[in-house]
């Protein structure tokens, strides 16, 4: 299959230069479009963009710098490589050529071998950029297809799991042997965990797509934290779980459902990764700069290595933070927390020290 020759646009107000470049480039197999002024060149480029432009600087009415600026301001033309050809030799001229978007500079009188070498180099670079962009676009399309498939499957899992949970609850309400009651209780707990994972995944997808609508209400964060701690009381074992809060903490406006889940996830992670007998988890709330409220969950767990602290909020992140090759796996919990907090105009972060513990915190604007 024959390869289509590259199209090169040459713009120069000197007829001799224009003719010379046109003949030389055509002799190398290029398709050449020659123009004596910038206005004609811009009109032609808008109708049929070339692969590369050789552009003179000193031209009447519209100089090369202005032509290049117009090209770079046009979304359809800005990626075309522009090589300046000029008799100007001052460094300031060369700097300006690059500042307006030129990729290279050839000084007159030029040697065609040099011009050809630079043309070949920039055509090859553009070809590679195009291939890279095409590969990236294809990858994005595949990721979008994968996410849509996962979303569909996960959404369809919710109904049968809800039915399973309902039947397990009915079975648990019946008189059962102690062992059977224990098995059903474990199955109920695991099913609820699966449903929570499904809800997190669906909500993360909605927030990433900008489709999550926040339902604001006035929330007393001290009450919310107290209620959450009371809910996890059966899970804490021998761990110490405390709450510190000012007496006069002002309420704030937020989506109660989402922020409650953020708090549950942070406290749940702290419970999961602290010792059942010696674990210490300190939940606190305080006023922060800029009229914000800061909530922190500190633990004395194993800590998280520095190189993982930025990635800890990524989807399905796993961090090698424990001994014997065990992983600190956050699934979607922390991803959900980050997106939910940022949807409120807040921010979330982590402070950690290996062997001493971690503090997850988030800040929300009061209104």
Phi, psi and omega in degrees: 000128182288145180266130180293129181294147178293144177260124181243130177261128178247127181235113182202133182276357177265112185304321182297315179296318182299314181293318181298311181296320180298313181295317182295318181290323177296325178295337179268003175096007179275153170272125189243133173246117185250133180222144184267354177209163186292323182298314179297320180297317180296318179297317181293320180296323180295325181281321182212092184300130177280174178275337182199151180233127170262120193232123175284153181268305184279096177225149179289158177069303180221112182281174184298324179299316180294320178300315181296319179298321178295320179298314184288341178277350181261119183302329182279344186242349190295338181274355180289126178295133178244123177248121179277140173234121185203156175279349179293132184241357181292143179300323180298325178293319179293320179297318179295323179302318179286324183293331180272359175118001177292147181259341182203170187212127177239130183268136174280151351291132187266154170262128186297328179301321179292315179300314181297319180297318180291321178299313180300316182298313184284332173293320179293318178298320179293321178299316180295320177297319179297315180297320179296317179295319178297319179294321178295316179298319179296319178297319178296320178297318179294320179295321178296319178296317179298314181298321179295319179294314179299316180300317181296315182295314182296318179300318180289340179286336187298316183297308179297326179293322178296320178295316178301315181297317179299317179293323177295321178295320177296318180295323182292335181284349180272156174297123184224154171301154184302317181297314181297320179298322178294319179298316181293322178299319178294320179295321177298314181298316180293321179295318177298321178297316178299317179296323177293320177298319179297315179299319180296315181297316180295320180291321177299315179299319179297315182292322177296327180272000181070027184252005180272121178265123180279138177249097186281143172209167179278124187235130172271105186296329178295318178295317180300315180294319180298317180296319180295319179296321179295323180294324183269002181308318180295343184264350190282340180062230180267004181292151173269126182231111187236161177231130177241128182206144174295155181290326189251036181293124181287145178290162178226165179262123179200174174275105186304316184298314182291316183290327175299318178293325176300311180297317179300318180296316183294316178291322178298319177296319180297319178295321184294327188245027171236156182296136185294333180261323187250006182293141177232123180235121182243115177261135182219156176223139181203165175283143179237168181300150177078024178069032181252165174248132182246126176245133181229144175235107183253141178223167177253037180284197186288343184084165183236129181303148184304319186292347181256354190290332176281330183274350188298338180265004178283159178301134173055031181293138173236129183240129178282084187241002182234168182282171179056031174073008179289153185246145171271096184257122183257356180052239180250357186304307182285331174298315177301315181302314182298312182294321180294317179294315181293330177296336177272002185081017180257191178217158183225151182201181184217137170235133185208152176220127183302131178084350183240340176127183183223152173232114172265135182221157171214152179237138178234141173292146183293328184227000000 
